[in-house]
Amino acid sequence: MPPAHTSRVAQLLAHGQPVKIVCFGDSITGVYYHTGGRRAWSDALGSALRSHYPNNPIALINAGISGNTTTDGLQRMEHDVLAHRPDLIVAMFGMNDVVRVEATVFRTNLETLIARARAHQAEVVLMTPNAVFPDDPARPPEKLAAYAQHMREVALANQVALADCHQAFEYIRVNDGTAWPRLMSDPVHPNMRGHRVFAQVVAKTITGKTTELPELPVHAVPLPRLLAKSGTAGPMRIVAMCPLDTLISSALRRLFPALALQIIPWATAGKSILDLEQDAMRIGWTRYREQPGLPEPDMFVVTIPPGDRGVGREQFYRSWAMILNRAQSFGELRWDCLPILPSVTIPDPGPDQHALEQLALCGVLDKDLPAIVRSKDETGSPLELLTAKLATLLGA
């Protein structure tokens, strides 16, 4: 078996010494839409380690780049990783290697990564990638499992620690059909809830201690783009699902009378969650990447439709997750995404709609996004409620 934890780093932590960790990988490591565009498992890992070692200066550096394979990682390792002079490199590759790198090359690349790290006195944790849904033909689950096994074997042969996240995700997939979908933002990428699983596995690998992961702090500025625009004359471009287009416009005019608004309605009448998912694929972040001259929005405002129209709860959650994905920018936050759930406009939605709203709220929180929802004890008109809650989110 590989070592249970990294010896020198564990000793530094135990003796209250500073530790610098670089988290190295692809989009699943980097900060992208699937975890809300503001943080990822590296941040959760920092929180986990500080829960055990509150007095240690612990620095986490995120070196995840979308689309990277081990070959790509090796090409930038000197600049993006070793230049930081880390004590520890936690490396998770494989999701893109499955598509573009032969297994023998994958293994050789991992061994090269380990050798380069050791030449710079950095320890290594190899981190297997998460399990996936079978929706992506380029990444069949069985092939990804084989690459995870290659990583296990390389870790064993080179006597480096292994954080077996694939095994952890696979255990949940097999044993808890309710929890499993809630770990995933799309068929391949985990959401922030899934990233907390990463952090727990890696923290135990580093420290040898089981971690009850503390909650990440709430974002100090939940809607940074709106906050930045609120002190200007605008314009503020908002893509908003109907009928929230008129509601968000009225609320913002109450709060910021001088702010010029450009509201782009997103028609929803008669559409199911599956229809809205297809809309999101067409008008979300991909549109702005494909048309770089198109003015970007400052905010997307989204909600769920009334009723599930016979769509199962897992599919409803997954479709809602894809809507939230596309209503964000691809990488680090470029515009706000604000889910406003139906209780804001329908104070007493009935038990079925209430259950859907709770599922939708889980989806929002799983992605590390803010939400506006009416609690049981809140009264007032939709406009009054939304205005007050926006003011709270903005710290006004």
Summary of the structure (lengths in Angstrom):
residues: 396
radius of gyration: 22.2
end to end distance: 55.0
largest distance: 65.5
contacts: 1339
relative contact order: 0.12
helix: 47%
strand: 13%
